Amino acid sequence: MAVPSSGELSLNEIFAELYANDYGGWSNYLDDGYSPSLLNLSTGGDPPNEAINTNNDADDRPDGSAPHYMSEFYSYDHDKAPKGGR
């Protein structure tokens, strides 16, 4: 499930979206030992080996530049396919 397009966001739930394409599923990963940081999430450093998916429109993904805001993740979908692609 993608990050919602409005409302309150959770750093842990954003992590779950990047980690497992599962916004709202943070409780499934609590025992994996992760401690998310907005800097790492916004720049593709956390979770490991998970770059920001640039198939999202620029307004629907973090820009990677400081200052970082959770609101940059509104509508972000980590497994979004390319437009016209599969």
PDB file of N, CA, C and O in Angstrom, chain B, residues numbered from 101:
ATOM      1  N   MET B 101       0.848  -1.168   0.000  1.00  0.00           N
ATOM      2  CA  MET B 101       0.000   0.000   0.000  1.00  0.00           C
ATOM      3  C   MET B 101       0.893   1.231   0.000  1.00  0.00           C
ATOM      4  O   MET B 101       1.851   1.292   0.771  1.00  0.00           O
ATOM      5  N   ALA B 102       0.608   2.189  -0.828  1.00  0.00           N
ATOM      6  CA  ALA B 102       1.396   3.416  -0.934  1.00  0.00           C
ATOM      7  C   ALA B 102       1.147   4.342   0.252  1.00  0.00           C
ATOM      8  O   ALA B 102       0.181   4.171   0.997  1.00  0.00           O
ATOM      9  N   VAL B 103       2.022   5.313   0.415  1.00  0.00           N
ATOM     10  CA  VAL B 103       1.863   6.330   1.452  1.00  0.00           C
ATOM     11  C   VAL B 103       0.611   7.150   1.124  1.00  0.00           C
ATOM     12  O   VAL B 103       0.387   7.485  -0.039  1.00  0.00           O
ATOM     13  N   PRO B 104      -0.202   7.475   2.123  1.00  0.00           N
ATOM     14  CA  PRO B 104      -1.401   8.275   1.849  1.00  0.00           C
ATOM     15  C   PRO B 104      -1.054   9.636   1.243  1.00  0.00           C
ATOM     16  O   PRO B 104       0.075  10.110   1.366  1.00  0.00           O
ATOM     17  N   SER B 105      -2.020  10.246   0.600  1.00  0.00           N
ATOM     18  CA  SER B 105      -1.791  11.542  -0.060  1.00  0.00           C
ATOM     19  C   SER B 105      -2.047  12.719   0.868  1.00  0.00           C
ATOM     20  O   SER B 105      -1.775  13.861   0.499  1.00  0.00           O
ATOM     21  N   SER B 106      -2.562  12.465   2.061  1.00  0.00           N
ATOM     22  CA  SER B 106      -2.804  13.544   3.018  1.00  0.00           C
ATOM     23  C   SER B 106      -2.873  12.959   4.417  1.00  0.00           C
ATOM     24  O   SER B 106      -2.874  11.741   4.595  1.00  0.00           O
ATOM     25  N   GLY B 107      -2.928  13.832   5.399  1.00  0.00           N
ATOM     26  CA  GLY B 107      -3.042  13.396   6.782  1.00  0.00           C
ATOM     27  C   GLY B 107      -1.698  13.217   7.451  1.00  0.00           C
ATOM     28  O   GLY B 107      -0.650  13.533   6.888  1.00  0.00           O
ATOM     29  N   GLU B 108      -1.754  12.705   8.660  1.00  0.00           N
ATOM     30  CA  GLU B 108      -0.554  12.498   9.458  1.00  0.00           C
ATOM     31  C   GLU B 108       0.232  11.308   8.930  1.00  0.00           C
ATOM     32  O   GLU B 108      -0.343  10.264   8.622  1.00  0.00           O
ATOM     33  N   LEU B 109       1.557  11.467   8.826  1.00  0.00           N
ATOM     34  CA  LEU B 109       2.432  10.391   8.371  1.00  0.00           C
ATOM     35  C   LEU B 109       3.280   9.902   9.531  1.00  0.00           C
ATOM     36  O   LEU B 109       3.496  10.627  10.503  1.00  0.00           O
ATOM     37  N   SER B 110       3.753   8.686   9.429  1.00  0.00           N
ATOM     38  CA  SER B 110       4.599   8.079  10.440  1.00  0.00           C
ATOM     39  C   SER B 110       5.934   7.701   9.818  1.00  0.00           C
ATOM     40  O   SER B 110       5.984   7.084   8.754  1.00  0.00           O
ATOM     41  N   LEU B 111       7.013   8.075  10.492  1.00  0.00           N
ATOM     42  CA  LEU B 111       8.348   7.719  10.013  1.00  0.00           C
ATOM     43  C   LEU B 111       8.493   6.200   9.905  1.00  0.00           C
ATOM     44  O   LEU B 111       9.052   5.690   8.934  1.00  0.00           O
ATOM     45  N   ASN B 112       7.993   5.493  10.898  1.00  0.00           N
ATOM     46  CA  ASN B 112       8.081   4.034  10.872  1.00  0.00           C
ATOM     47  C   ASN B 112       7.292   3.436   9.712  1.00  0.00           C
ATOM     48  O   ASN B 112       7.728   2.463   9.097  1.00  0.00           O
ATOM     49  N   GLU B 113       6.141   4.011   9.417  1.00  0.00           N
ATOM     50  CA  GLU B 113       5.322   3.489   8.314  1.00  0.00           C
ATOM     51  C   GLU B 113       5.946   3.822   6.957  1.00  0.00           C
ATOM     52  O   GLU B 113       5.839   3.031   6.020  1.00  0.00           O
ATOM     53  N   ILE B 114       6.594   4.980   6.843  1.00  0.00           N
ATOM     54  CA  ILE B 114       7.327   5.298   5.606  1.00  0.00           C
ATOM     55  C   ILE B 114       8.434   4.271   5.408  1.00  0.00           C
ATOM     56  O   ILE B 114       8.655   3.789   4.297  1.00  0.00           O
ATOM     57  N   PHE B 115       9.126   3.940   6.491  1.00  0.00           N
ATOM     58  CA  PHE B 115      10.154   2.898   6.422  1.00  0.00           C
ATOM     59  C   PHE B 115       9.543   1.595   5.910  1.00  0.00           C
ATOM     60  O   PHE B 115      10.123   0.942   5.042  1.00  0.00           O
ATOM     61  N   ALA B 116       8.380   1.209   6.436  1.00  0.00           N
ATOM     62  CA  ALA B 116       7.733  -0.031   6.011  1.00  0.00           C
ATOM     63  C   ALA B 116       7.414  -0.004   4.516  1.00  0.00           C
ATOM     64  O   ALA B 116       7.505  -1.034   3.848  1.00  0.00           O
ATOM     65  N   GLU B 117       7.043   1.160   3.987  1.00  0.00           N
ATOM     66  CA  GLU B 117       6.779   1.269   2.545  1.00  0.00           C
ATOM     67  C   GLU B 117       8.055   1.008   1.754  1.00  0.00           C
ATOM     68  O   GLU B 117       8.023   0.279   0.763  1.00  0.00           O
ATOM     69  N   LEU B 118       9.179   1.593   2.174  1.00  0.00           N
ATOM     70  CA  LEU B 118      10.435   1.381   1.464  1.00  0.00           C
ATOM     71  C   LEU B 118      10.979  -0.028   1.673  1.00  0.00           C
ATOM     72  O   LEU B 118      11.587  -0.605   0.772  1.00  0.00           O
ATOM     73  N   TYR B 119      10.763  -0.566   2.841  1.00  0.00           N
ATOM     74  CA  TYR B 119      11.299  -1.887   3.190  1.00  0.00           C
ATOM     75  C   TYR B 119      10.522  -3.018   2.531  1.00  0.00           C
ATOM     76  O   TYR B 119      11.107  -4.003   2.080  1.00  0.00           O
ATOM     77  N   ALA B 120       9.189  -2.871   2.476  1.00  0.00           N
ATOM     78  CA  ALA B 120       8.371  -3.995   2.014  1.00  0.00           C
ATOM     79  C   ALA B 120       7.132  -3.575   1.234  1.00  0.00           C
ATOM     80  O   ALA B 120       6.193  -4.360   1.108  1.00  0.00           O
ATOM     81  N   ASN B 121       7.112  -2.342   0.706  1.00  0.00           N
ATOM     82  CA  ASN B 121       5.951  -1.852  -0.043  1.00  0.00           C
ATOM     83  C   ASN B 121       4.681  -2.005   0.784  1.00  0.00           C
ATOM     84  O   ASN B 121       3.645  -2.440   0.281  1.00  0.00           O
ATOM     85  N   ASP B 122       4.777  -1.639   2.064  1.00  0.00           N
ATOM     86  CA  ASP B 122       3.688  -1.936   2.998  1.00  0.00           C
ATOM     87  C   ASP B 122       3.464  -0.794   3.983  1.00  0.00           C
ATOM     88  O   ASP B 122       3.619  -0.988   5.189  1.00  0.00           O
ATOM     89  N   TYR B 123       3.100   0.402   3.492  1.00  0.00           N
ATOM     90  CA  TYR B 123       2.788   1.487   4.410  1.00  0.00           C
ATOM     91  C   TYR B 123       1.650   1.023   5.302  1.00  0.00           C
ATOM     92  O   TYR B 123       0.631   0.531   4.818  1.00  0.00           O
ATOM     93  N   GLY B 124       1.825   1.178   6.579  1.00  0.00           N
ATOM     94  CA  GLY B 124       0.835   0.698   7.522  1.00  0.00           C
ATOM     95  C   GLY B 124       1.224  -0.635   8.129  1.00  0.00           C
ATOM     96  O   GLY B 124       0.521  -1.137   9.006  1.00  0.00           O
ATOM     97  N   GLY B 125       2.311  -1.214   7.691  1.00  0.00           N
ATOM     98  CA  GLY B 125       2.707  -2.532   8.174  1.00  0.00           C
ATOM     99  C   GLY B 125       3.912  -2.531   9.093  1.00  0.00           C
ATOM    100  O   GLY B 125       4.577  -3.556   9.240  1.00  0.00           O
ATOM    101  N   TRP B 126       4.210  -1.375   9.725  1.00  0.00           N
ATOM    102  CA  TRP B 126       5.415  -1.281  10.543  1.00  0.00           C
ATOM    103  C   TRP B 126       5.488  -2.369  11.596  1.00  0.00           C
ATOM    104  O   TRP B 126       6.573  -2.894  11.847  1.00  0.00           O
ATOM    105  N   SER B 127       4.398  -2.724  12.212  1.00  0.00           N
ATOM    106  CA  SER B 127       4.434  -3.706  13.295  1.00  0.00           C
ATOM    107  C   SER B 127       5.014  -5.043  12.835  1.00  0.00           C
ATOM    108  O   SER B 127       5.500  -5.825  13.652  1.00  0.00           O
ATOM    109  N   ASN B 128       4.966  -5.300  11.551  1.00  0.00           N
ATOM    110  CA  ASN B 128       5.531  -6.541  11.020  1.00  0.00           C
ATOM    111  C   ASN B 128       7.056  -6.549  11.061  1.00  0.00           C
ATOM    112  O   ASN B 128       7.663  -7.616  10.957  1.00  0.00           O
ATOM    113  N   TYR B 129       7.693  -5.379  11.210  1.00  0.00           N
ATOM    114  CA  TYR B 129       9.154  -5.277  11.095  1.00  0.00           C
ATOM    115  C   TYR B 129       9.815  -4.800  12.374  1.00  0.00           C
ATOM    116  O   TYR B 129      11.016  -4.531  12.386  1.00  0.00           O
ATOM    117  N   LEU B 130       9.048  -4.692  13.452  1.00  0.00           N
ATOM    118  CA  LEU B 130       9.601  -4.191  14.709  1.00  0.00           C
ATOM    119  C   LEU B 130      10.764  -5.043  15.208  1.00  0.00           C
ATOM    120  O   LEU B 130      11.715  -4.508  15.779  1.00  0.00           O
ATOM    121  N   ASP B 131      10.707  -6.326  15.006  1.00  0.00           N
ATOM    122  CA  ASP B 131      11.746  -7.217  15.517  1.00  0.00           C
ATOM    123  C   ASP B 131      12.956  -7.325  14.600  1.00  0.00           C
ATOM    124  O   ASP B 131      13.896  -8.054  14.915  1.00  0.00           O
ATOM    125  N   ASP B 132      12.956  -6.618  13.473  1.00  0.00           N
ATOM    126  CA  ASP B 132      14.069  -6.697  12.536  1.00  0.00           C
ATOM    127  C   ASP B 132      15.231  -5.794  12.937  1.00  0.00           C
ATOM    128  O   ASP B 132      16.269  -5.804  12.276  1.00  0.00           O
ATOM    129  N   GLY B 133      15.077  -5.012  14.007  1.00  0.00           N
ATOM    130  CA  GLY B 133      16.176  -4.206  14.522  1.00  0.00           C
ATOM    131  C   GLY B 133      16.404  -2.892  13.812  1.00  0.00           C
ATOM    132  O   GLY B 133      17.485  -2.318  13.945  1.00  0.00           O
ATOM    133  N   TYR B 134      15.447  -2.392  13.071  1.00  0.00           N
ATOM    134  CA  TYR B 134      15.622  -1.150  12.340  1.00  0.00           C
ATOM    135  C   TYR B 134      15.221   0.056  13.180  1.00  0.00           C
ATOM    136  O   TYR B 134      14.290  -0.008  13.983  1.00  0.00           O
ATOM    137  N   SER B 135      15.933   1.142  12.983  1.00  0.00           N
ATOM    138  CA  SER B 135      15.626   2.415  13.621  1.00  0.00           C
ATOM    139  C   SER B 135      15.667   3.475  12.521  1.00  0.00           C
ATOM    140  O   SER B 135      16.726   4.046  12.257  1.00  0.00           O
ATOM    141  N   PRO B 136      14.539   3.743  11.884  1.00  0.00           N
ATOM    142  CA  PRO B 136      14.509   4.627  10.715  1.00  0.00           C
ATOM    143  C   PRO B 136      14.931   6.061  11.032  1.00  0.00           C
ATOM    144  O   PRO B 136      14.687   6.573  12.124  1.00  0.00           O
ATOM    145  N   SER B 137      15.562   6.684  10.058  1.00  0.00           N
ATOM    146  CA  SER B 137      15.875   8.110  10.157  1.00  0.00           C
ATOM    147  C   SER B 137      15.349   8.792   8.893  1.00  0.00           C
ATOM    148  O   SER B 137      15.439   8.239   7.797  1.00  0.00           O
ATOM    149  N   LEU B 138      14.807   9.983   9.054  1.00  0.00           N
ATOM    150  CA  LEU B 138      14.261  10.714   7.905  1.00  0.00           C
ATOM    151  C   LEU B 138      15.353  11.012   6.879  1.00  0.00           C
ATOM    152  O   LEU B 138      15.103  10.930   5.676  1.00  0.00           O
ATOM    153  N   LEU B 139      16.546  11.352   7.330  1.00  0.00           N
ATOM    154  CA  LEU B 139      17.659  11.606   6.407  1.00  0.00           C
ATOM    155  C   LEU B 139      17.910  10.386   5.535  1.00  0.00           C
ATOM    156  O   LEU B 139      17.981  10.501   4.311  1.00  0.00           O
ATOM    157  N   ASN B 140      18.044   9.227   6.150  1.00  0.00           N
ATOM    158  CA  ASN B 140      18.331   8.020   5.375  1.00  0.00           C
ATOM    159  C   ASN B 140      17.178   7.621   4.470  1.00  0.00           C
ATOM    160  O   ASN B 140      17.398   7.202   3.334  1.00  0.00           O
ATOM    161  N   LEU B 141      15.956   7.745   4.958  1.00  0.00           N
ATOM    162  CA  LEU B 141      14.805   7.419   4.119  1.00  0.00           C
ATOM    163  C   LEU B 141      14.734   8.350   2.912  1.00  0.00           C
ATOM    164  O   LEU B 141      14.421   7.908   1.806  1.00  0.00           O
ATOM    165  N   SER B 142      15.019   9.621   3.112  1.00  0.00           N
ATOM    166  CA  SER B 142      14.897  10.627   2.054  1.00  0.00           C
ATOM    167  C   SER B 142      15.998  10.553   1.016  1.00  0.00           C
ATOM    168  O   SER B 142      15.835  11.054  -0.096  1.00  0.00           O
ATOM    169  N   THR B 143      17.109   9.938   1.360  1.00  0.00           N
ATOM    170  CA  THR B 143      18.243   9.892   0.437  1.00  0.00           C
ATOM    171  C   THR B 143      18.557   8.485  -0.053  1.00  0.00           C
ATOM    172  O   THR B 143      19.569   8.267  -0.719  1.00  0.00           O
ATOM    173  N   GLY B 144      17.693   7.533   0.274  1.00  0.00           N
ATOM    174  CA  GLY B 144      17.885   6.170  -0.215  1.00  0.00           C
ATOM    175  C   GLY B 144      18.890   5.369   0.584  1.00  0.00           C
ATOM    176  O   GLY B 144      19.361   4.339   0.102  1.00  0.00           O
ATOM    177  N   GLY B 145      19.241   5.802   1.798  1.00  0.00           N
ATOM    178  CA  GLY B 145      20.212   5.074   2.590  1.00  0.00           C
ATOM    179  C   GLY B 145      19.589   4.120   3.589  1.00  0.00           C
ATOM    180  O   GLY B 145      20.308   3.392   4.274  1.00  0.00           O
ATOM    181  N   ASP B 146      18.278   4.108   3.686  1.00  0.00           N
ATOM    182  CA  ASP B 146      17.610   3.296   4.690  1.00  0.00           C
ATOM    183  C   ASP B 146      16.211   2.996   4.185  1.00  0.00           C
ATOM    184  O   ASP B 146      15.491   3.940   3.860  1.00  0.00           O
ATOM    185  N   PRO B 147      15.793   1.786   4.099  1.00  0.00           N
ATOM    186  CA  PRO B 147      16.527   0.581   4.438  1.00  0.00           C
ATOM    187  C   PRO B 147      17.653   0.332   3.441  1.00  0.00           C
ATOM    188  O   PRO B 147      17.644   0.885   2.340  1.00  0.00           O
ATOM    189  N   PRO B 148      18.622  -0.498   3.823  1.00  0.00           N
ATOM    190  CA  PRO B 148      19.770  -0.739   2.943  1.00  0.00           C
ATOM    191  C   PRO B 148      19.359  -1.212   1.555  1.00  0.00           C
ATOM    192  O   PRO B 148      18.429  -2.004   1.401  1.00  0.00           O
ATOM    193  N   ASN B 149      20.058  -0.718   0.565  1.00  0.00           N
ATOM    194  CA  ASN B 149      19.869  -1.128  -0.835  1.00  0.00           C
ATOM    195  C   ASN B 149      18.503  -0.785  -1.400  1.00  0.00           C
ATOM    196  O   ASN B 149      18.045  -1.447  -2.332  1.00  0.00           O
ATOM    197  N   GLU B 150      17.838   0.233  -0.861  1.00  0.00           N
ATOM    198  CA  GLU B 150      16.519   0.631  -1.354  1.00  0.00           C
ATOM    199  C   GLU B 150      16.553   2.094  -1.788  1.00  0.00           C
ATOM    200  O   GLU B 150      16.319   2.990  -0.977  1.00  0.00           O
ATOM    201  N   ALA B 151      16.837   2.331  -3.036  1.00  0.00           N
ATOM    202  CA  ALA B 151      16.847   3.688  -3.579  1.00  0.00           C
ATOM    203  C   ALA B 151      15.419   4.199  -3.723  1.00  0.00           C
ATOM    204  O   ALA B 151      14.478   3.412  -3.829  1.00  0.00           O
ATOM    205  N   ILE B 152      15.263   5.506  -3.725  1.00  0.00           N
ATOM    206  CA  ILE B 152      13.958   6.113  -3.941  1.00  0.00           C
ATOM    207  C   ILE B 152      13.495   5.766  -5.350  1.00  0.00           C
ATOM    208  O   ILE B 152      14.259   5.892  -6.307  1.00  0.00           O
ATOM    209  N   ASN B 153      12.254   5.332  -5.477  1.00  0.00           N
ATOM    210  CA  ASN B 153      11.697   4.943  -6.770  1.00  0.00           C
ATOM    211  C   ASN B 153      11.342   6.197  -7.565  1.00  0.00           C
ATOM    212  O   ASN B 153      10.402   6.914  -7.223  1.00  0.00           O
ATOM    213  N   THR B 154      12.093   6.450  -8.614  1.00  0.00           N
ATOM    214  CA  THR B 154      11.881   7.652  -9.427  1.00  0.00           C
ATOM    215  C   THR B 154      10.758   7.483 -10.447  1.00  0.00           C
ATOM    216  O   THR B 154      10.541   8.375 -11.266  1.00  0.00           O
ATOM    217  N   ASN B 155      10.036   6.353 -10.417  1.00  0.00           N
ATOM    218  CA  ASN B 155       8.848   6.218 -11.257  1.00  0.00           C
ATOM    219  C   ASN B 155       7.696   7.056 -10.706  1.00  0.00           C
ATOM    220  O   ASN B 155       6.717   7.312 -11.407  1.00  0.00           O
ATOM    221  N   ASN B 156       7.818   7.486  -9.437  1.00  0.00           N
ATOM    222  CA  ASN B 156       6.831   8.393  -8.857  1.00  0.00           C
ATOM    223  C   ASN B 156       7.038   9.787  -9.449  1.00  0.00           C
ATOM    224  O   ASN B 156       8.165  10.170  -9.760  1.00  0.00           O
ATOM    225  N   ASP B 157       5.952  10.544  -9.604  1.00  0.00           N
ATOM    226  CA  ASP B 157       6.087  11.933 -10.029  1.00  0.00           C
ATOM    227  C   ASP B 157       6.965  12.662  -9.029  1.00  0.00           C
ATOM    228  O   ASP B 157       7.007  12.283  -7.859  1.00  0.00           O
ATOM    229  N   ALA B 158       7.664  13.694  -9.460  1.00  0.00           N
ATOM    230  CA  ALA B 158       8.568  14.441  -8.592  1.00  0.00           C
ATOM    231  C   ALA B 158       7.865  14.961  -7.348  1.00  0.00           C
ATOM    232  O   ALA B 158       8.485  15.055  -6.288  1.00  0.00           O
ATOM    233  N   ASP B 159       6.596  15.298  -7.452  1.00  0.00           N
ATOM    234  CA  ASP B 159       5.849  15.789  -6.295  1.00  0.00           C
ATOM    235  C   ASP B 159       5.459  14.672  -5.330  1.00  0.00           C
ATOM    236  O   ASP B 159       4.994  14.952  -4.225  1.00  0.00           O
ATOM    237  N   ASP B 160       5.640  13.420  -5.725  1.00  0.00           N
ATOM    238  CA  ASP B 160       5.233  12.271  -4.916  1.00  0.00           C
ATOM    239  C   ASP B 160       6.422  11.482  -4.384  1.00  0.00           C
ATOM    240  O   ASP B 160       6.295  10.297  -4.073  1.00  0.00           O
ATOM    241  N   ARG B 161       7.571  12.132  -4.280  1.00  0.00           N
ATOM    242  CA  ARG B 161       8.760  11.475  -3.737  1.00  0.00           C
ATOM    243  C   ARG B 161       9.678  12.526  -3.135  1.00  0.00           C
ATOM    244  O   ARG B 161       9.612  13.695  -3.514  1.00  0.00           O
ATOM    245  N   PRO B 162      10.528  12.127  -2.210  1.00  0.00           N
ATOM    246  CA  PRO B 162      11.437  13.102  -1.609  1.00  0.00           C
ATOM    247  C   PRO B 162      12.452  13.584  -2.633  1.00  0.00           C
ATOM    248  O   PRO B 162      12.840  12.846  -3.539  1.00  0.00           O
ATOM    249  N   ASP B 163      12.881  14.847  -2.475  1.00  0.00           N
ATOM    250  CA  ASP B 163      13.849  15.398  -3.429  1.00  0.00           C
ATOM    251  C   ASP B 163      15.292  15.101  -3.043  1.00  0.00           C
ATOM    252  O   ASP B 163      16.204  15.383  -3.819  1.00  0.00           O
ATOM    253  N   GLY B 164      15.515  14.537  -1.861  1.00  0.00           N
ATOM    254  CA  GLY B 164      16.861  14.165  -1.429  1.00  0.00           C
ATOM    255  C   GLY B 164      17.686  15.307  -0.881  1.00  0.00           C
ATOM    256  O   GLY B 164      18.819  15.097  -0.447  1.00  0.00           O
ATOM    257  N   SER B 165      17.145  16.508  -0.891  1.00  0.00           N
ATOM    258  CA  SER B 165      17.882  17.682  -0.423  1.00  0.00           C
ATOM    259  C   SER B 165      17.359  18.144   0.933  1.00  0.00           C
ATOM    260  O   SER B 165      16.162  18.089   1.213  1.00  0.00           O
ATOM    261  N   ALA B 166      18.293  18.601   1.765  1.00  0.00           N
ATOM    262  CA  ALA B 166      17.916  19.155   3.071  1.00  0.00           C
ATOM    263  C   ALA B 166      17.251  20.502   2.868  1.00  0.00           C
ATOM    264  O   ALA B 166      17.596  21.210   1.922  1.00  0.00           O
ATOM    265  N   PRO B 167      16.325  20.877   3.708  1.00  0.00           N
ATOM    266  CA  PRO B 167      15.801  20.099   4.828  1.00  0.00           C
ATOM    267  C   PRO B 167      14.843  19.016   4.332  1.00  0.00           C
ATOM    268  O   PRO B 167      14.177  19.179   3.309  1.00  0.00           O
ATOM    269  N   HIS B 168      14.786  17.926   5.064  1.00  0.00           N
ATOM    270  CA  HIS B 168      13.939  16.790   4.722  1.00  0.00           C
ATOM    271  C   HIS B 168      12.630  16.873   5.497  1.00  0.00           C
ATOM    272  O   HIS B 168      12.620  17.238   6.673  1.00  0.00           O
ATOM    273  N   TYR B 169      11.539  16.538   4.842  1.00  0.00           N
ATOM    274  CA  TYR B 169      10.214  16.570   5.459  1.00  0.00           C
ATOM    275  C   TYR B 169       9.481  15.281   5.158  1.00  0.00           C
ATOM    276  O   TYR B 169       9.569  14.759   4.046  1.00  0.00           O
ATOM    277  N   MET B 170       8.759  14.762   6.137  1.00  0.00           N
ATOM    278  CA  MET B 170       7.955  13.565   5.875  1.00  0.00           C
ATOM    279  C   MET B 170       6.902  13.845   4.819  1.00  0.00           C
ATOM    280  O   MET B 170       6.514  12.937   4.083  1.00  0.00           O
ATOM    281  N   SER B 171       6.432  15.081   4.729  1.00  0.00           N
ATOM    282  CA  SER B 171       5.406  15.417   3.738  1.00  0.00           C
ATOM    283  C   SER B 171       5.882  15.189   2.304  1.00  0.00           C
ATOM    284  O   SER B 171       5.057  15.087   1.397  1.00  0.00           O
ATOM    285  N   GLU B 172       7.193  15.106   2.080  1.00  0.00           N
ATOM    286  CA  GLU B 172       7.704  14.818   0.738  1.00  0.00           C
ATOM    287  C   GLU B 172       7.321  13.414   0.283  1.00  0.00           C
ATOM    288  O   GLU B 172       7.410  13.099  -0.904  1.00  0.00           O
ATOM    289  N   PHE B 173       6.895  12.572   1.221  1.00  0.00           N
ATOM    290  CA  PHE B 173       6.520  11.203   0.897  1.00  0.00           C
ATOM    291  C   PHE B 173       5.036  11.037   0.587  1.00  0.00           C
ATOM    292  O   PHE B 173       4.605   9.930   0.264  1.00  0.00           O
ATOM    293  N   TYR B 174       4.243  12.104   0.678  1.00  0.00           N
ATOM    294  CA  TYR B 174       2.818  11.963   0.355  1.00  0.00           C
ATOM    295  C   TYR B 174       2.672  11.315  -1.021  1.00  0.00           C
ATOM    296  O   TYR B 174       3.295  11.761  -1.985  1.00  0.00           O
ATOM    297  N   SER B 175       1.866  10.285  -1.117  1.00  0.00           N
ATOM    298  CA  SER B 175       1.546   9.533  -2.343  1.00  0.00           C
ATOM    299  C   SER B 175       2.715   8.717  -2.883  1.00  0.00           C
ATOM    300  O   SER B 175       2.625   8.187  -3.991  1.00  0.00           O
ATOM    301  N   TYR B 176       3.809   8.601  -2.135  1.00  0.00           N
ATOM    302  CA  TYR B 176       4.946   7.805  -2.597  1.00  0.00           C
ATOM    303  C   TYR B 176       4.565   6.326  -2.622  1.00  0.00           C
ATOM    304  O   TYR B 176       3.965   5.809  -1.679  1.00  0.00           O
ATOM    305  N   ASP B 177       4.925   5.660  -3.713  1.00  0.00           N
ATOM    306  CA  ASP B 177       4.640   4.234  -3.900  1.00  0.00           C
ATOM    307  C   ASP B 177       5.949   3.558  -4.283  1.00  0.00           C
ATOM    308  O   ASP B 177       6.429   3.709  -5.406  1.00  0.00           O
ATOM    309  N   HIS B 178       6.520   2.814  -3.348  1.00  0.00           N
ATOM    310  CA  HIS B 178       7.856   2.260  -3.576  1.00  0.00           C
ATOM    311  C   HIS B 178       7.914   1.248  -4.717  1.00  0.00           C
ATOM    312  O   HIS B 178       8.974   1.063  -5.314  1.00  0.00           O
ATOM    313  N   ASP B 179       6.813   0.599  -5.028  1.00  0.00           N
ATOM    314  CA  ASP B 179       6.838  -0.375  -6.127  1.00  0.00           C
ATOM    315  C   ASP B 179       6.085   0.114  -7.368  1.00  0.00           C
ATOM    316  O   ASP B 179       5.623  -0.687  -8.180  1.00  0.00           O
ATOM    317  N   LYS B 180       5.969   1.433  -7.502  1.00  0.00           N
ATOM    318  CA  LYS B 180       5.289   2.000  -8.674  1.00  0.00           C
ATOM    319  C   LYS B 180       6.063   1.652  -9.950  1.00  0.00           C
ATOM    320  O   LYS B 180       7.282   1.803 -10.021  1.00  0.00           O
ATOM    321  N   ALA B 181       5.325   1.189 -10.940  1.00  0.00           N
ATOM    322  CA  ALA B 181       5.915   0.831 -12.225  1.00  0.00           C
ATOM    323  C   ALA B 181       6.082   2.072 -13.098  1.00  0.00           C
ATOM    324  O   ALA B 181       5.390   3.070 -12.894  1.00  0.00           O
ATOM    325  N   PRO B 182       6.984   2.017 -14.057  1.00  0.00           N
ATOM    326  CA  PRO B 182       7.138   3.154 -14.978  1.00  0.00           C
ATOM    327  C   PRO B 182       5.832   3.405 -15.742  1.00  0.00           C
ATOM    328  O   PRO B 182       5.069   2.474 -15.998  1.00  0.00           O
ATOM    329  N   LYS B 183       5.585   4.658 -16.098  1.00  0.00           N
ATOM    330  CA  LYS B 183       4.406   4.969 -16.906  1.00  0.00           C
ATOM    331  C   LYS B 183       4.504   4.239 -18.229  1.00  0.00           C
ATOM    332  O   LYS B 183       5.530   4.276 -18.908  1.00  0.00           O
ATOM    333  N   GLY B 184       3.425   3.581 -18.577  1.00  0.00           N
ATOM    334  CA  GLY B 184       3.399   2.851 -19.837  1.00  0.00           C
ATOM    335  C   GLY B 184       4.176   1.552 -19.774  1.00  0.00           C
ATOM    336  O   GLY B 184       4.211   0.802 -20.750  1.00  0.00           O
ATOM    337  N   GLY B 185       4.804   1.273 -18.631  1.00  0.00           N
ATOM    338  CA  GLY B 185       5.610   0.060 -18.490  1.00  0.00           C
ATOM    339  C   GLY B 185       4.859  -1.002 -17.729  1.00  0.00           C
ATOM    340  O   GLY B 185       3.674  -0.875 -17.423  1.00  0.00           O
ATOM    341  N   ARG B 186       5.584  -2.038 -17.439  1.00  0.00           N
ATOM    342  CA  ARG B 186       4.980  -3.143 -16.683  1.00  0.00           C
ATOM    343  C   ARG B 186       5.580  -3.235 -15.329  1.00  0.00           C
ATOM    344  O   ARG B 186       5.202  -4.104 -14.543  1.00  0.00           O
TER     345      ARG B 186
END
